Each structure stands twice: as structure tokens, then as C-alpha cells.
Amino acid sequence: MLNSIDDVLEALEGERYVAERSLGVAIHLALQLGKPLFLEGEAGVGKTEVAKVLASILDSRLIRLQCYEGLDVNHAVYEWDYPKQMLAIRLIEAGGGGERVEVDDIMSRDYLVPRPLLQAVEASAGGERPVLLIDELDRADEEFEAYLLELLSDFQVTIPEIGTIVADQPPVIVLTSNRTREIHDALKRRCIYHWIEYPDFDREVAIVMRKVPNVPEALAADLARAMETLRTMDLYKPPGVAETLDWAAALAVLGTKRLDPEAVDDTIGVILKYQEDIERVRSGGTEQLLASAG
């Protein structure tokens, strides 16, 4: 289905994802080589969307692991179903006249609750090829990052009480990071790496027109130029493409045809999420935004 870079780019376009050729190359190589795809970039540039779009293109199940500080094996791979284990022990004791329960009886796959990583490996072992999204890996601790090395190298997970579960074919794995901390080289070496930049003017206009088709092209151009300016300002949190789309949708609801001072003032909270950034734009940046849009 996706036998060339052009096939990948065409499929992405069909899902209304406007990608640079370099991203198409990275996706093509990851799929053909069976290697994980590691995407870095600023928040809101479309990293997570790549996994969602790939699941749609491949008609596969999307399994998502949202990373956070303190994430551990119990939440990412598996945990034991303790209530079910306790019930089994009581049933055995009740039916066996106090017979001793063997550990093996309740430490089997039947008593496991699979979490995203195990779900992906078992699905692949069962003939599927799901898309596993490990989102915002930089939020997780380094210990968890180290745990992923077995999965990314051999597409398997090891459960001490049961053994190793191996995928028949590699799932499609997409890892994302906003680079709030550096990811270890050992993990990056196992992946196809790609940095997603903010889109240039023409591509951002195209993204807005495809994702929010009821927005006039002139307004889409105004927004793209304004976003270019905002990203050069000294803001605590520069807006990404996701914010551009939110801004376009908000202005469409308000019936705005072109960007003007009133529209900027009314909707600035759609794209900027820190009061310091809003005050900076309002104290002198609004005119700069409108000058760039004009």
C-alpha cells in the first residue's frame, strides 16, 4: 500500500495531513525497515497526529501510551488483577478443603491486566499490526525510558512470572517528545529520528485550508503571517500549528473575514495560554501582528 515516499505523502494528504517530504521519507523508512519512528519538535507541530493518521491509513488499531512523571511498568505494560487473584484463592480454598494454593495457579496470563505496551505486542503476536503511540516520552522518568529498550530492539516484553512475549511482526511504533529533556542516545539509536519544524507560510496556509475549510483563504494567510511573527517574539510558550487551527476555528465561529485589532483582542486567549505572553502581545505586539498580516 505504501511502497514509496510518494505513496506515503499522497496517503497523508488524503488524511488532510500536510507534510514535508522529509517527514514522508522518515515514515517510509520506518515502515519498510520495521523500526520505531521517533519524532521531536515543539508542542503543537503535529507529532501526535502522525500516529493517528498512520492508524487511519493502515486501517489499524491505535494504542496510545500517554507518558507522565512517575509512569511505571504497572501502568505502561501490565499489572496483576489482584481482586481476581484473591477470588481464585478463596474459591480454591473453599473447594479444596483448605488445600494449599500454588503460586503458579494465580500467576498466569489469565490474571494479568494488559496495558498499552503489552496490548501492542500481543496484538502483533495475534496477527495484527497496530500503531503504538508512546506520546511525550520526555515527560516520563529515565528509568522508564530504559525499560523501553527491550521493546524497541526486539519488539517483546518480559514478564518475570510468565516469560517473554514476542510480537510476530513489529507493531508500528511512534514516539514523540517536546524535548523538555534530552532522550538518551541508546533509545534514539533504535529509531528513525525526525525533527518536525514549524511549517513555513505556504504550508501553514495549506494546513488551515484543509483542516478548517470554512475559513476564507485571506484569513488563513493573515493567521499564518501572524503566527510567523508570534514565534519570533520572546514568548514563554510560542503557539504551534494546533493553536493556529484553534484560532482559525474560533474566528470562523465569530464570522471574521480578516484579522483586525478587535478579532485579535477577543481571541488572544485561544492561542496564548500564559498571561505574561498575552500582556506582551497586547502591550506592543498587536500592531506588529497586524502589520505582518497586512
C-alpha positions as CSV (number, residue, x, y, z in Angstrom):
1,M,0.0,0.0,0.0
2,L,2.7,2.5,1.0
3,N,5.5,1.3,-1.3
4,S,7.2,4.6,-1.9
5,I,7.7,8.0,-0.5
6,D,5.2,9.5,-2.9
7,D,2.6,6.9,-1.7
8,V,3.2,8.0,1.9
9,L,2.8,11.7,1.0
10,E,-0.3,11.0,-1.0
11,A,-1.8,9.0,1.8
12,L,-1.0,11.7,4.3
13,E,-2.6,14.3,2.0
14,G,-5.7,12.0,1.8
15,E,-6.0,12.3,5.6
16,R,-5.6,16.1,5.4
17,Y,-2.1,16.0,6.9
18,V,0.2,18.4,5.0
19,A,3.7,17.0,5.4
20,E,7.1,18.0,4.2
21,R,8.9,15.4,2.0
22,S,11.5,14.8,4.8
23,L,8.7,13.5,7.1
24,G,7.4,11.3,4.3
25,V,10.9,9.8,3.9
26,A,11.2,9.1,7.7
27,I,7.7,7.5,7.8
28,H,8.5,5.4,4.7
29,L,11.8,4.2,6.1
30,A,10.3,3.3,9.5
31,L,7.5,1.3,7.8
32,Q,9.8,-0.5,5.4
33,L,12.6,-1.2,7.9
34,G,10.2,-2.1,10.7
35,K,11.8,0.4,13.0
36,P,10.2,2.8,15.5
37,L,9.7,6.4,14.4
38,F,10.9,9.0,16.9
39,L,9.5,12.5,16.4
40,E,10.7,15.6,18.2
41,G,9.6,19.2,17.8
42,E,7.9,22.0,19.6
43,A,4.5,21.4,21.1
44,G,1.6,21.6,18.6
45,V,3.5,20.9,15.4
46,G,1.7,17.7,14.6
47,K,3.8,14.9,16.1
48,T,0.9,13.0,17.8
49,E,-1.3,13.5,14.7
50,V,1.2,11.5,12.7
51,A,0.4,8.3,14.7
52,K,-3.3,9.0,14.4
53,V,-3.1,9.5,10.7
54,L,-1.0,6.4,10.2
55,A,-3.5,4.3,12.1
56,S,-6.2,5.6,9.8
57,I,-4.1,5.0,6.6
58,L,-3.1,1.5,7.7
59,D,-6.7,0.7,9.0
60,S,-5.0,-0.3,12.2
61,R,-5.8,0.0,15.9
62,L,-4.2,3.0,17.6
63,I,-2.9,2.1,21.1
64,R,-1.7,5.1,23.0
65,L,0.5,5.4,26.0
66,Q,0.5,9.0,27.4
67,C,3.7,9.5,29.3
68,Y,4.0,11.4,32.6
69,E,6.3,11.7,35.5
70,G,6.2,8.5,37.6
71,L,5.0,6.3,34.8
72,D,5.9,2.7,35.7
73,V,5.5,-0.8,34.4
74,N,2.2,-1.3,36.2
75,H,0.6,1.5,34.1
76,A,2.6,1.0,30.8
77,V,3.0,-2.8,30.4
78,Y,0.8,-4.8,32.8
79,E,-0.5,-5.2,36.3
80,W,-1.9,-8.2,38.2
81,D,-5.6,-8.4,38.6
82,Y,-5.5,-8.7,42.4
83,P,-9.3,-9.0,43.0
84,K,-9.4,-11.8,40.6
85,Q,-6.4,-13.5,42.2
86,M,-8.0,-13.2,45.7
87,L,-11.3,-14.6,44.4
88,A,-9.4,-17.6,42.8
89,I,-7.6,-18.2,46.1
90,R,-10.9,-18.2,48.1
91,L,-12.6,-20.5,45.5
92,I,-9.7,-23.0,45.6
93,E,-9.6,-22.9,49.4
94,A,-13.4,-23.4,49.6
95,G,-13.4,-26.2,47.2
96,G,-10.2,-27.9,48.2
97,G,-10.7,-28.3,51.9
98,G,-8.0,-25.9,52.8
99,E,-5.6,-27.2,50.1
100,R,-2.6,-25.0,49.6
101,V,-2.8,-22.8,46.6
102,E,0.1,-23.0,44.2
103,V,1.6,-19.7,43.2
104,D,1.6,-20.8,39.5
105,D,-2.2,-21.1,39.6
106,I,-2.7,-17.4,40.0
107,M,0.5,-16.0,38.4
108,S,-0.6,-16.8,34.9
109,R,-1.6,-14.7,31.9
110,D,-5.3,-15.2,32.9
111,Y,-4.7,-12.9,35.9
112,L,-2.9,-10.1,34.0
113,V,-4.4,-6.8,33.0
114,P,-2.6,-5.7,29.8
115,R,-1.6,-2.1,29.5
116,P,-0.7,-0.3,26.2
117,L,2.8,-1.9,25.6
118,L,1.6,-5.4,26.3
119,Q,-1.5,-4.8,24.3
120,A,0.5,-3.8,21.3
121,V,2.9,-6.8,21.5
122,E,0.0,-9.3,22.0
123,A,-1.9,-7.8,19.1
124,S,1.1,-8.1,16.9
125,A,1.6,-11.7,18.1
126,G,-2.0,-12.3,17.1
127,G,-1.6,-11.2,13.5
128,E,-2.5,-7.5,13.8
129,R,-0.1,-4.6,13.2
130,P,-1.3,-1.9,15.5
131,V,0.1,1.6,15.7
132,L,1.6,2.1,19.2
133,L,1.9,5.8,20.1
134,I,4.3,6.5,23.0
135,D,3.4,10.1,23.5
136,E,5.5,12.8,25.2
137,L,8.3,10.4,26.3
138,D,10.2,13.4,27.7
139,R,7.7,13.6,30.5
140,A,8.5,10.1,31.8
141,D,11.4,9.3,34.0
142,E,14.7,8.0,32.7
143,E,14.1,4.6,34.4
144,F,11.0,4.1,32.2
145,E,12.9,5.2,29.1
146,A,15.5,2.4,29.9
147,Y,12.7,-0.1,30.2
148,L,11.6,0.6,26.6
149,L,14.9,-0.6,25.1
150,E,13.8,-4.2,25.0
151,L,10.6,-3.3,23.3
152,L,12.2,-1.1,20.7
153,S,15.1,-3.5,20.0
154,D,13.3,-6.9,19.9
155,F,9.6,-6.0,20.0
156,Q,9.0,-8.0,23.0
157,V,8.2,-7.6,26.7
158,T,9.4,-9.8,29.5
159,I,7.1,-10.7,32.5
160,P,9.2,-12.5,35.2
161,E,6.4,-14.8,36.3
162,I,5.4,-15.8,32.8
163,G,8.2,-15.3,30.4
164,T,8.8,-13.3,27.2
165,I,6.0,-12.4,24.9
166,V,7.3,-11.7,21.4
167,A,5.5,-9.9,18.5
168,D,5.3,-11.9,15.3
169,Q,5.8,-8.7,13.3
170,P,6.9,-5.3,14.6
171,P,4.0,-3.0,15.5
172,V,4.2,0.4,14.0
173,I,5.7,2.4,16.9
174,V,5.7,6.2,17.0
175,L,7.4,8.0,19.9
176,T,7.1,11.7,20.4
177,S,9.0,14.3,22.5
178,N,8.6,18.0,23.1
179,R,12.3,18.0,24.2
180,T,11.7,19.3,27.7
181,R,14.6,17.0,28.5
182,E,17.1,15.0,26.3
183,I,16.2,11.5,25.4
184,H,19.1,9.0,25.9
185,D,21.1,8.1,22.8
186,A,20.5,4.3,23.5
187,L,16.8,4.8,22.7
188,K,17.4,7.2,19.7
189,R,19.7,4.7,18.1
190,R,16.9,2.2,17.9
191,C,14.7,4.6,16.0
192,I,14.3,6.5,12.8
193,Y,14.6,10.1,14.0
194,H,12.9,13.2,12.6
195,W,12.5,16.7,13.9
196,I,9.3,18.4,12.9
197,E,9.7,22.1,12.3
198,Y,7.1,24.8,12.5
199,P,5.6,25.0,9.0
200,D,6.6,27.7,6.6
201,F,4.0,30.2,5.5
202,D,2.6,28.3,2.5
203,R,2.3,25.0,4.3
204,E,0.6,26.6,7.3
205,V,-1.9,28.3,5.0
206,A,-2.5,24.9,3.3
207,I,-2.9,23.2,6.7
208,V,-5.6,25.7,7.8
209,M,-7.4,25.4,4.5
210,R,-7.6,21.6,4.8
211,K,-8.4,21.4,8.5
212,V,-10.8,24.4,8.7
213,P,-12.2,24.5,5.2
214,N,-14.8,27.2,6.1
215,V,-12.1,29.8,6.7
216,P,-11.5,32.3,3.9
217,E,-8.1,32.0,2.3
218,A,-7.3,35.6,3.0
219,L,-7.9,35.0,6.8
220,A,-5.8,31.8,6.6
221,A,-3.0,33.9,5.2
222,D,-3.4,36.5,7.9
223,L,-3.2,33.8,10.6
224,A,-0.1,32.2,9.0
225,R,1.7,35.5,8.9
226,A,0.7,36.4,12.4
227,M,1.9,33.1,13.7
228,E,5.3,33.6,12.0
229,T,5.6,36.8,13.9
230,L,4.5,35.4,17.2
231,R,7.1,32.6,17.0
232,T,9.9,35.1,16.7
233,M,8.7,37.0,19.8
234,D,10.2,36.3,23.2
235,L,7.2,34.3,24.5
236,Y,7.1,31.8,27.3
237,K,5.1,29.4,25.1
238,P,5.1,30.1,21.4
239,P,1.9,28.8,19.7
240,G,2.1,25.8,17.5
241,V,0.0,24.6,14.5
242,A,-2.6,23.2,16.8
243,E,-3.2,26.8,18.1
244,T,-3.4,28.1,14.6
245,L,-6.2,25.7,13.8
246,D,-8.0,26.6,17.1
247,W,-7.6,30.3,16.2
248,A,-9.0,29.7,12.7
249,A,-12.0,27.7,14.1
250,A,-12.7,30.4,16.7
251,L,-12.6,33.2,14.1
252,A,-14.8,31.2,11.8
253,V,-17.4,30.9,14.6
254,L,-17.3,34.6,15.0
255,G,-17.7,35.2,11.3
256,T,-14.3,37.0,11.0
257,K,-13.1,37.5,7.4
258,R,-9.8,39.3,8.1
259,L,-7.6,39.7,11.1
260,D,-8.2,43.0,12.8
261,P,-7.4,44.6,16.3
262,E,-10.8,43.6,17.7
263,A,-10.5,40.0,16.5
264,V,-7.0,39.7,18.0
265,D,-8.1,41.1,21.3
266,D,-11.2,39.0,21.5
267,T,-9.5,35.7,20.7
268,I,-5.9,36.1,22.0
269,G,-6.6,33.5,24.7
270,V,-7.2,30.8,22.1
271,I,-3.6,30.8,21.1
272,L,-1.7,32.1,24.1
273,K,-2.1,30.3,27.5
274,Y,0.1,32.5,29.8
275,Q,-1.0,35.9,31.0
276,E,2.6,37.2,30.6
277,D,2.5,36.3,26.9
278,I,-0.9,37.9,26.4
279,E,0.3,41.1,28.1
280,R,3.4,41.2,26.0
281,V,1.4,40.9,22.8
282,R,-1.2,43.5,23.9
283,S,1.4,45.9,25.1
284,G,3.0,46.3,21.7
285,G,2.7,43.1,19.7
286,T,-0.8,43.5,18.4
287,E,0.3,46.2,15.9
288,Q,3.2,44.1,14.9
289,L,0.9,41.1,14.3
290,L,-1.5,43.2,12.2
291,A,1.4,44.7,10.2
292,S,2.7,41.3,9.4
293,A,-0.8,40.1,8.5
294,G,-1.4,43.1,6.3
